[in-house]
Amino acid sequence: MKIRIKGNSVRIRVTRPEAEKLAAGESLQETTMFPNGTFTYALQSKTGITGLEAGFAAGTMTMYMPAPLAAVWAGNDTVGYSNSLPLPGGGSLFLLLEKDFKCIDAEVTEDQSDNYENPLISCE
């Protein structure tokens, strides 16, 4: 699971096995250690919601995905989901959840074996 945060925008990308865990009702979590504390981000399915939601408590940012969508997302062609949440005092928080595709760039050195096949790569 990868996260990108810029201003009031949060994007999470997940690999195929992570999407499958989410479909099975498991939550996903990553932690980054700092010399003076930790930052944790998580992804969970949640019943009773219709779009992506998020919260922040005790140093953890959690994105919530509607449970019915999480149950089928790993195996369908939907790339991702987005939602904007109103913030107190104005403005909004933009949330984006996407499948992580294999990079087209041959220079990439990270292991991408668990990523989804990139639809822009011709598989013949």
DSSP file (Angstrom, degrees, kcal/mol; ACC not computed):
  #  RESIDUE AA STRUCTURE BP1 BP2  ACC     N-H-->O    O-->H-N    N-H-->O    O-->H-N    TCO  KAPPA ALPHA  PHI   PSI    X-CA   Y-CA   Z-CA
    1    1 A M              0   0    0      0, 0.0     2,-0.3     0, 0.0    13,-0.2   0.000 360.0 360.0 360.0 135.7    0.0    0.0    0.0
    2    2 A K  E     -A   13   0A   0     11,-2.4    11,-2.1     2,-0.0     2,-0.4  -0.922 360.0-158.0-124.1 149.3    1.3    3.4   -0.9
    3    3 A I  E     -A   12   0A   0     -2,-0.3     2,-0.4     9,-0.2     9,-0.2  -0.967   7.5-172.3-127.7 145.4    0.1    6.9    0.1
    4    4 A R  E     -A   11   0A   0      7,-2.4     7,-2.9    -2,-0.4     2,-0.5  -0.988   8.6-174.3-134.1 126.2    0.5   10.3   -1.5
    5    5 A I  E     +A   10   0A   0     -2,-0.4     2,-0.3     5,-0.2     5,-0.2  -0.980  11.1 164.5-123.1 129.5   -0.6   13.4    0.4
    6    6 A K  E >   -A    9   0A   0      3,-2.2     3,-0.7    -2,-0.5     2,-0.1  -0.904  65.4 -52.2-144.1 114.7   -0.6   16.9   -1.0
    7    7 A G  T 3  S-     0   0    0     -2,-0.3     2,-0.3     1,-0.2    -1,-0.1  -0.355 124.2 -13.4  56.4-130.2   -2.5   19.6    0.7
    8    8 A N  T 3  S+     0   0    0     -3,-0.1    86,-3.0    84,-0.1     2,-0.4  -0.251 117.5  98.7 -97.0  45.1   -6.0   18.4    1.3
    9    9 A S  E <   -Ab   6  94A   0     -3,-0.7    -3,-2.2    -2,-0.3     2,-0.4  -0.997  47.7-175.0-134.6 129.3   -5.7   15.5   -1.1
   10   10 A V  E     -Ab   5  95A   0     84,-2.7    86,-2.2    -2,-0.4     2,-0.4  -0.989   2.0-175.6-127.0 125.0   -4.9   11.9   -0.1
   11   11 A R  E     -Ab   4  96A   0     -7,-2.9    -7,-2.4    -2,-0.4     2,-0.4  -0.980   1.8-171.7-121.8 130.7   -4.3    9.1   -2.6
   12   12 A I  E     -Ab   3  97A   0     84,-2.6    86,-2.7    -2,-0.4     2,-0.4  -0.975   3.4-164.6-119.6 135.4   -3.8    5.4   -1.7
   13   13 A R  E     -Ab   2  98A   0    -11,-2.1   -11,-2.4    -2,-0.4     2,-0.3  -0.959   8.0-165.9-117.9 139.0   -2.7    2.7   -4.1
   14   14 A V  E     - b   0  99A   0     84,-2.2    86,-3.1    -2,-0.4     2,-0.1  -0.927  15.1-128.0-126.1 149.4   -3.0   -1.0   -3.4
   15   15 A T     >  -     0   0    0     -2,-0.3     4,-2.4    84,-0.2   100,-0.2  -0.316  38.4 -97.4 -81.8 171.9   -1.6   -4.1   -4.9
   16   16 A R  H  > S+     0   0    0     98,-2.4     4,-2.3     1,-0.2     5,-0.2   0.939 124.0  48.8 -58.9 -49.8   -3.7   -7.1   -6.0
   17   17 A P  H  > S+     0   0    0      0, 0.0     4,-2.0     0, 0.0    -1,-0.2   0.872 111.3  51.2 -61.1 -33.9   -3.1   -9.1   -2.8
   18   18 A E  H  > S+     0   0    0      2,-0.2     4,-2.3     1,-0.2    -2,-0.2   0.916 109.5  49.0 -67.7 -41.8   -4.0   -6.0   -0.7
   19   19 A A  H  X S+     0   0    0     -4,-2.4     4,-2.2     1,-0.2    55,-0.4   0.874 110.4  52.4 -63.2 -36.4   -7.2   -5.5   -2.6
   20   20 A E  H  X S+     0   0    0     -4,-2.3     4,-1.4     2,-0.2    -2,-0.2   0.883 108.4  49.8 -67.4 -38.3   -8.0   -9.2   -2.0
   21   21 A K  H  <>S+     0   0    0     -4,-2.0     5,-2.5     2,-0.2    -2,-0.2   0.912 110.3  50.6 -64.0 -42.4   -7.4   -8.9    1.7
   22   22 A L  H ><5S+     0   0    0     -4,-2.3     3,-1.6     1,-0.2    -2,-0.2   0.908 107.8  52.9 -61.2 -42.1   -9.7   -5.9    1.8
   23   23 A A  H 3<5S+     0   0    0     -4,-2.2    -1,-0.2     1,-0.3    -2,-0.2   0.819 105.3  55.6 -61.6 -31.7  -12.4   -7.9   -0.1
   24   24 A A  T 3<5S-     0   0    0     -4,-1.4    -1,-0.3    -3,-0.1    -2,-0.2   0.404 126.2-101.6 -82.9   2.5  -12.0  -10.6    2.6
   25   25 A G  T < 5S+     0   0    0     -3,-1.6    -3,-0.2     1,-0.3     2,-0.2   0.505  78.4 135.4  92.5   4.0  -12.8   -8.0    5.3
   26   26 A E      < -     0   0    0     -5,-2.5    -1,-0.3    -6,-0.2     2,-0.3  -0.555  49.4-130.9 -83.6 151.0   -9.2   -7.5    6.5
   27   27 A S        -     0   0    0     -2,-0.2     2,-0.4    17,-0.1    17,-0.2  -0.710  14.9-138.7 -96.8 155.6   -7.9   -4.0    7.1
   28   28 A L  E     +D   43   0B   0     15,-2.8    15,-2.2    -2,-0.3     2,-0.3  -0.874  22.5 178.1-112.7 146.0   -4.6   -2.8    5.7
   29   29 A Q  E     -D   42   0B   0     -2,-0.4     2,-0.3    13,-0.2    13,-0.2  -0.990  11.9-175.4-151.7 139.6   -2.1   -0.7    7.6
   30   30 A E  E     -D   41   0B   0     11,-2.5    11,-2.4    -2,-0.3     2,-0.4  -0.976  10.6-158.7-131.0 146.4    1.4    0.8    7.1
   31   31 A T  E     -D   40   0B   0     -2,-0.3     2,-0.5     9,-0.2     9,-0.2  -0.989   5.2-159.5-130.1 136.1    3.6    2.7    9.5
   32   32 A T  E     -D   39   0B   0      7,-3.1     7,-2.4    -2,-0.4     2,-0.3  -0.967  18.7-141.7-113.3 125.2    6.4    5.1    9.0
   33   33 A M  E     -D   38   0B   0     -2,-0.5     5,-0.2     5,-0.2    -2,-0.0  -0.683  18.2-176.1 -89.9 137.5    8.8    5.6   11.9
   34   34 A F  E >   -D   37   0B   0      3,-3.0     3,-1.3    -2,-0.3    -2,-0.0  -0.856  41.6-106.4-121.2 160.9   10.3    9.0   12.7
   35   35 A P  T 3  S+     0   0    0      0, 0.0     3,-0.1     0, 0.0    -1,-0.0   0.806 120.8  32.3 -57.7 -28.1   12.9    9.7   15.4
   36   36 A N  T 3  S-     0   0    0      1,-0.2     2,-0.3    -3,-0.0    -3,-0.0   0.158 130.8 -29.5-118.5  20.0   10.1   11.3   17.6
   37   37 A G  E <   -D   34   0B   0     -3,-1.3    -3,-3.0     2,-0.0     2,-0.3  -0.964  63.4 -87.9 160.2-173.8    7.0    9.3   16.7
   38   38 A T  E     -D   33   0B   0     -2,-0.3     2,-0.5    -5,-0.2    -5,-0.2  -0.941  15.4-151.3-130.0 151.3    5.2    7.3   14.1
   39   39 A F  E     -D   32   0B   0     -7,-2.4    -7,-3.1    -2,-0.3     2,-0.4  -0.993  20.6-172.8-118.9 128.0    2.7    8.0   11.3
   40   40 A T  E     -De  31  60B   0     19,-2.1    21,-2.5    -2,-0.5     2,-0.4  -0.952   8.1-171.6-123.1 140.4    0.3    5.3   10.4
   41   41 A Y  E     -De  30  61B   0    -11,-2.4   -11,-2.5    -2,-0.4     2,-0.3  -0.983  10.2-176.5-129.3 147.5   -2.2    5.1    7.6
   42   42 A A  E     -De  29  62B   0     19,-2.5    21,-2.7    -2,-0.4     2,-0.4  -0.925  18.8-150.6-140.9 159.1   -4.8    2.4    7.1
   43   43 A L  E     +De  28  63B   0    -15,-2.2   -15,-2.8    -2,-0.3     2,-0.3  -0.998  23.9 169.3-133.4 129.4   -7.5    1.3    4.7
   44   44 A Q  E     - e   0  64B   0     19,-2.3    21,-2.7    -2,-0.4     2,-0.3  -0.979  32.8-122.5-138.8 149.2  -10.7   -0.5    5.9
   45   45 A S  E     - e   0  65B   0     -2,-0.3     2,-0.4    19,-0.2    -2,-0.0  -0.665  33.4-168.5 -85.2 152.1  -14.0   -1.5    4.5
   46   46 A K  E >   - e   0  66B   0     19,-2.5    21,-2.3    -2,-0.3     3,-0.6  -0.996  16.0-134.5-146.4 134.7  -17.0   -0.1    6.3
   47   47 A T  T 3  S+     0   0    0     -2,-0.4     3,-0.1    19,-0.2    18,-0.0  -0.533  84.8  36.3 -83.2 155.6  -20.7   -0.8    6.1
   48   48 A G  T 3  S+     0   0    0      1,-0.3     2,-0.3    -2,-0.2    -1,-0.2   0.529  91.5 102.9  84.0   6.3  -23.2    2.0    6.0
   49   49 A I    <   -     0   0    0     -3,-0.6    -1,-0.3     1,-0.1    18,-0.1  -0.884  51.1-162.0-118.7 155.9  -21.3    4.4    3.8
   50   50 A T  S    S+     0   0    0     -2,-0.3     2,-0.3    -3,-0.1    -1,-0.1   0.559  73.6  21.8-111.6 -12.2  -21.8    5.1    0.1
   51   51 A G  S    S-     0   0    0     30,-0.0    32,-0.1    14,-0.0    -1,-0.1  -0.897  99.2 -62.8-144.6 173.2  -18.4    6.7   -0.8
   52   52 A L        -     0   0    0     -2,-0.3     2,-0.3    30,-0.2    13,-0.2  -0.311  53.5-178.9 -58.6 142.2  -14.9    6.9    0.5
   53   53 A E  E     -F   64   0B   0     11,-2.0    11,-3.3    -4,-0.1     2,-0.3  -0.885   6.7-162.8-134.4 167.4  -14.5    8.5    3.9
   54   54 A A  E     -F   63   0B   0     -2,-0.3     2,-0.3     9,-0.3     9,-0.2  -0.991   7.3-177.7-151.4 156.8  -11.5    9.3    6.1
   55   55 A G  E     -F   62   0B   0      7,-2.1     7,-2.8    -2,-0.3     2,-0.4  -0.969  14.6-145.8-149.0 162.7  -10.6   10.1    9.7
   56   56 A F  E     +F   61   0B   0     -2,-0.3     2,-0.3     5,-0.2     5,-0.2  -0.982  29.7 148.5-136.7 122.9   -7.5   10.9   11.7
   57   57 A A  E >   -F   60   0B   0      3,-2.2     3,-1.9    -2,-0.4    -2,-0.1  -0.978  64.0   0.0-154.0 140.4   -7.0    9.9   15.3
   58   58 A A  T 3  S-     0   0    0     -2,-0.3     3,-0.1     1,-0.3    -1,-0.1   0.849 129.7 -51.2  50.9  43.3   -4.0    9.0   17.5
   59   59 A G  T 3  S+     0   0    0      1,-0.2   -19,-2.1   -20,-0.1     2,-0.5   0.590 114.8 114.6  76.4   9.7   -1.5    9.6   14.7
   60   60 A T  E <   -eF  40  57B   0     -3,-1.9    -3,-2.2   -21,-0.2     2,-0.6  -0.961  50.4-158.8-121.1 127.0   -3.4    7.3   12.3
   61   61 A M  E     -eF  41  56B   0    -21,-2.5   -19,-2.5    -2,-0.5     2,-0.5  -0.901  17.9-168.9 -97.7 124.6   -5.1    8.4    9.1
   62   62 A T  E     -eF  42  55B   0     -7,-2.8    -7,-2.1    -2,-0.6     2,-0.4  -0.966  11.0-159.3-119.9 129.0   -7.7    5.8    8.0
   63   63 A M  E     -eF  43  54B   0    -21,-2.7   -19,-2.3    -2,-0.5     2,-0.4  -0.888  13.6-152.2-101.1 136.3   -9.5    5.7    4.7
   64   64 A Y  E     -eF  44  53B   0    -11,-3.3   -11,-2.0    -2,-0.4   -19,-0.2  -0.915   6.7-163.8-112.9 135.6  -12.8    3.8    4.7
   65   65 A M  E     -e   45   0B   0    -21,-2.7   -19,-2.5    -2,-0.4   -13,-0.1  -0.938  36.1 -98.3-115.3 137.7  -14.2    2.1    1.6
   66   66 A P  E >>  -e   46   0B   0      0, 0.0     4,-2.3     0, 0.0     3,-0.7  -0.329  33.0-130.5 -54.9 130.1  -17.8    1.0    1.3
   67   67 A A  H 3> S+     0   0    0    -21,-2.3     4,-2.1     1,-0.2   -20,-0.1   0.850 104.0  55.4 -55.6 -41.2  -17.9   -2.7    2.1
   68   68 A P  H 3> S+     0   0    0      0, 0.0     4,-0.6     0, 0.0    -1,-0.2   0.878 111.5  44.9 -63.0 -34.3  -20.0   -3.7   -0.9
   69   69 A L  H X> S+     0   0    0     -3,-0.7     4,-1.7     1,-0.2     3,-0.9   0.906 111.4  52.4 -71.7 -42.0  -17.4   -2.1   -3.2
   70   70 A A  H 3X S+     0   0    0     -4,-2.3     4,-0.6     1,-0.2    -1,-0.2   0.849 101.1  62.8 -61.4 -34.7  -14.5   -3.6   -1.4
   71   71 A A  H 3< S+     0   0    0     -4,-2.1    -1,-0.2    -5,-0.2    -2,-0.2   0.769 119.2  22.0 -64.5 -26.3  -16.0   -7.1   -1.7
   72   72 A V  H X< S+     0   0    0     -3,-0.9     3,-0.9    -4,-0.6     4,-0.5   0.529  97.9  91.1-118.2  -9.5  -15.8   -7.0   -5.5
   73   73 A W  H >< S+     0   0    0     -4,-1.7     3,-1.2     1,-0.2     5,-0.1   0.853  77.6  62.5 -62.1 -40.0  -13.1   -4.5   -6.4
   74   74 A A  T 3< S+     0   0    0     -4,-0.6    -1,-0.2   -55,-0.4   -54,-0.1   0.827 112.4  36.7 -57.3 -33.0  -10.1   -6.8   -6.4
   75   75 A G  T <  S+     0   0    0     -3,-0.9    -1,-0.3   -56,-0.1    -2,-0.2   0.380 104.1  79.4-105.4   4.3  -11.5   -8.8   -9.3
   76   76 A N  S <  S-     0   0    0     -3,-1.2    -3,-0.0    -4,-0.5     0, 0.0  -0.509  83.4-110.6-107.3-179.8  -13.3   -6.2  -11.5
   77   77 A D  S    S+     0   0    0     -2,-0.2     2,-0.4     2,-0.0    -4,-0.1   0.392  73.3 121.9 -90.4   2.6  -12.0   -3.6  -14.0
   78   78 A T        -     0   0    0      1,-0.2    -2,-0.1    -5,-0.1     3,-0.1  -0.533  48.2-159.9 -69.4 124.8  -12.7   -0.5  -11.9
   79   79 A V        -     0   0    0     -2,-0.4    20,-2.2     1,-0.2     2,-0.3   0.902  57.7 -45.4 -73.3 -42.2   -9.4    1.3  -11.4
   80   80 A G  E     -C   98   0A   0     18,-0.2     2,-0.3   -67,-0.0    18,-0.2  -0.973  46.1-111.9-172.7-176.0  -10.4    3.3   -8.4
   81   81 A Y  E     -C   97   0A   0     16,-2.3    16,-2.9    -2,-0.3     2,-0.3  -0.955  22.5-169.8-136.1 151.6  -12.8    5.4   -6.4
   82   82 A S  E     +C   96   0A   0     -2,-0.3     2,-0.3    14,-0.2   -30,-0.2  -0.951   7.1 171.8-140.2 161.8  -12.8    9.0   -5.3
   83   83 A N  E     -C   95   0A   0     12,-2.0    12,-3.3    -2,-0.3     2,-0.5  -0.956  23.2-138.0-163.7 150.4  -14.8   11.3   -3.1
   84   84 A S  E     -C   94   0A   0     -2,-0.3    10,-0.2    10,-0.2   -75,-0.0  -0.976  18.3-159.2-115.4 128.4  -14.6   14.8   -1.7
   85   85 A L  E     -C   93   0A   0      8,-2.8     8,-2.8    -2,-0.5     2,-0.1  -0.903  20.8-119.7-107.7 130.8  -15.5   15.4    2.0
   86   86 A P  E     -C   92   0A   0      0, 0.0     6,-0.3     0, 0.0     5,-0.1  -0.417  28.2-143.1 -66.6 144.0  -16.5   18.8    3.3
   87   87 A L    >   -     0   0    0      4,-2.2     3,-2.1    -2,-0.1     2,-0.1  -0.815  24.9 -96.5-107.3 148.2  -14.2   20.2    6.0
   88   88 A P  T 3  S+     0   0    0      0, 0.0    -1,-0.0     0, 0.0     4,-0.0  -0.396 113.8  22.6 -58.4 135.0  -15.3   22.2    9.1
   89   89 A G  T 3  S-     0   0    0     -2,-0.1     2,-0.1     2,-0.0     0, 0.0   0.479 131.2 -64.9  85.4   1.7  -14.7   25.9    8.3
   90   90 A G  S <  S+     0   0    0     -3,-2.1     2,-0.0     1,-0.2     0, 0.0  -0.300  92.3  76.0 107.8 167.9  -14.9   25.3    4.5
   91   91 A G        -     0   0    0     -2,-0.1    -4,-2.2    -5,-0.1     2,-0.3  -0.221  64.2-108.9  81.8-177.5  -12.9   23.6    1.9
   92   92 A S  E     - C   0  86A   0     -6,-0.3     2,-0.5    -2,-0.0   -84,-0.1  -0.973   6.3-125.5-149.3 161.8  -12.8   19.8    1.2
   93   93 A L  E     - C   0  85A   0     -8,-2.8    -8,-2.8    -2,-0.3     2,-0.5  -0.963  26.4-148.3-109.9 118.8  -10.6   16.8    1.6
   94   94 A F  E     -bC   9  84A   0    -86,-3.0   -84,-2.7    -2,-0.5     2,-0.4  -0.780  13.7-166.5 -91.9 127.7  -10.2   14.9   -1.7
   95   95 A L  E     -bC  10  83A   0    -12,-3.3   -12,-2.0    -2,-0.5     2,-0.4  -0.932   8.0-179.9-116.1 137.3   -9.8   11.1   -1.4
   96   96 A L  E     -bC  11  82A   0    -86,-2.2   -84,-2.6    -2,-0.4     2,-0.5  -0.992   5.9-173.6-138.6 128.3   -8.6    8.8   -4.1
   97   97 A L  E     +bC  12  81A   0    -16,-2.9   -16,-2.3    -2,-0.4     2,-0.3  -0.990  18.1 171.1-122.6 125.3   -8.2    5.0   -3.9
   98   98 A E  E     -bC  13  80A   0    -86,-2.7   -84,-2.2    -2,-0.5     2,-0.3  -0.933  37.5-108.9-135.7 154.7   -6.6    3.2   -6.8
   99   99 A K  E     -b   14   0A   0    -20,-2.2     2,-0.7    -2,-0.3   -84,-0.2  -0.604  40.7-120.4 -73.1 143.1   -5.2   -0.1   -7.9
  100  100 A D        -     0   0    0    -86,-3.1    16,-2.6    -2,-0.3   -84,-0.2  -0.811  32.3-160.3 -92.3 115.6   -1.5   -0.1   -8.2
  101  101 A F  B     -g  116   0C   0     -2,-0.7    16,-0.2    14,-0.2     2,-0.1  -0.580  27.4 -95.0 -93.6 155.9   -0.4   -0.9  -11.8
  102  102 A K        -     0   0    0     14,-2.3     2,-0.1    -2,-0.2    -1,-0.1  -0.467  49.6-110.2 -64.3 139.0    2.9   -2.1  -13.0
  103  103 A C        -     0   0    0     -2,-0.1    -1,-0.1     1,-0.1    15,-0.1  -0.424  11.1-146.9 -74.0 146.5    5.0    0.8  -14.3
  104  104 A I  S    S+     0   0    0     -2,-0.1     2,-0.3    -3,-0.1    -1,-0.1   0.785  75.0  98.0 -78.2 -29.8    5.7    1.1  -18.0
  105  105 A D    >   -     0   0    0      1,-0.2     3,-1.3     2,-0.1    -2,-0.1  -0.452  64.6-154.7 -65.8 118.6    9.1    2.7  -17.2
  106  106 A A  T 3  S+     0   0    0     -2,-0.3    -1,-0.2     1,-0.2    -3,-0.0   0.633  87.1  72.4 -69.5 -13.5   11.7    0.0  -17.5
  107  107 A E  T 3   +     0   0    0      2,-0.0    -1,-0.2     0, 0.0     2,-0.1   0.628  68.2 112.7 -77.8 -13.9   14.0    1.9  -15.1
  108  108 A V    <   -     0   0    0     -3,-1.3     4,-0.1     1,-0.1    -5,-0.0  -0.403  43.2-175.3 -65.9 130.7   11.8    1.1  -12.1
  109  109 A T        +     0   0    0     -2,-0.1    -1,-0.1     2,-0.1     2,-0.1   0.543  46.4 104.6-105.6  -9.9   13.7   -1.1   -9.7
  110  110 A E  S    S-     0   0    0      1,-0.1     2,-0.4     2,-0.0    -2,-0.0  -0.383  84.2 -96.1 -73.5 152.7   11.0   -1.9   -7.0
  111  111 A D        +     0   0    0      1,-0.1     3,-0.1    -2,-0.1    -1,-0.1  -0.541  45.5 170.3 -68.3 121.6    9.3   -5.3   -7.0
  112  112 A Q    >   +     0   0    0     -2,-0.4     3,-1.6     1,-0.1    -1,-0.1   0.143  38.9 116.0-117.4  16.6    6.0   -4.9   -8.9
  113  113 A S  T 3  S+     0   0    0      1,-0.3    -1,-0.1   -11,-0.0   -11,-0.1   0.755  79.3  47.4 -62.7 -25.5    5.1   -8.6   -9.1
  114  114 A D  T 3  S+     0   0    0     -3,-0.1   -98,-2.4     2,-0.1    -1,-0.3   0.473  91.9 104.6 -93.3  -3.2    2.0   -8.1   -6.9
  115  115 A N  S <  S-     0   0    0     -3,-1.6   -14,-0.2  -100,-0.2  -100,-0.1  -0.353  80.7 -97.9 -76.3 158.7    0.8   -5.0   -8.9
  116  116 A Y  B     -g  101   0C   0    -16,-2.6   -14,-2.3     1,-0.1     2,-0.2  -0.414  47.5 -93.8 -69.3 150.0   -2.1   -5.2  -11.4
  117  117 A E        -     0   0    0    -16,-0.2    -1,-0.1     1,-0.1   -14,-0.0  -0.461  43.7-114.1 -63.4 134.8   -1.2   -5.5  -15.0
  118  118 A N    >   -     0   0    0     -2,-0.2     3,-1.9     1,-0.2    -1,-0.1  -0.595  15.0-145.9 -74.5 124.7   -1.0   -2.1  -16.6
  119  119 A P  T 3  S+     0   0    0      0, 0.0    -1,-0.2     0, 0.0     4,-0.1   0.670  97.7  63.3 -67.0 -13.6   -3.8   -1.8  -19.2
  120  120 A L  T 3  S+     0   0    0      2,-0.1     2,-0.6     0, 0.0    -2,-0.1   0.531  86.9  84.9 -86.1  -5.9   -1.5    0.4  -21.4
  121  121 A I  S <  S-     0   0    0     -3,-1.9     2,-0.6   -19,-0.1   -19,-0.0  -0.860  81.3-131.6 -98.2 125.5    1.0   -2.5  -21.8
  122  122 A S        -     0   0    0     -2,-0.6     2,-0.8     1,-0.0    -2,-0.1  -0.651  16.9-159.6 -76.9 119.5    0.1   -4.9  -24.7
  123  123 A C              0   0    0     -2,-0.6    -1,-0.0     1,-0.1    -2,-0.0  -0.857 360.0 360.0-102.4  99.7    0.2   -8.5  -23.4
  124  124 A E              0   0    0     -2,-0.8    -1,-0.1     0, 0.0    -2,-0.0   0.404 360.0 360.0-108.1 360.0    0.5  -10.6  -26.5
